[in-house]
Amino acid sequence: MDASRFEFAVQPPQQPSHRVSYTEKSAQRAQNDRARGLAIPFAGTARIACDAAAWQVLKTVSDSEDIPIVLLMDTGRRKAPIAHARQLAMYLAHILLGRTLTEVGQLFGRDRTTVAYACARIEDKRDEPEFDEYVIGLECLLNGGAGENAE
């Protein structure tokens, strides 16, 4: 495994009392996770392979929106503020990191069409000056302080 990439499983805030019944392949994957000291995925979690740049996008959106990463990565439907933060994270991963819609979808446990919808929603919302300034601020944070007009 490349040192710049790592795999982890995100657990929901409250673990269900029952574990997901694994197929043989999933059982082997879970055994490998336990051997490497990783959490076992439960129902409702996204099992993702994430590099440091994608993790930084998740962390930045999580911190700025005050929403735990586990809720951003949850595969279920969530209330509007959480869904909006997830859409913002998808948009930033696509635009700033140059990931394809399919790659972003795999990161969030979603289909590429869902990512396309999220990006369109954020682009539309950027017409509002306050929100646009907020997104520009996040982009600057993620780009190490280099703004749009930096030369």
Secondary structure, 3 states (H helix, E strand, C coil): CCCCEEEEECCCCCCCCCCCCCCHHHHHHHHHHHHCCCCCCCCCCCEEEEEHHHHHHHHHHHHHHCCCHHHHCCCCCCCHHHHHHHHHHHHHHHHCCCCCHHHHHHHHCCCHHHHHHHHHHHHHHCCCHHHHHHHHHHHHHHCCCCCCCCC
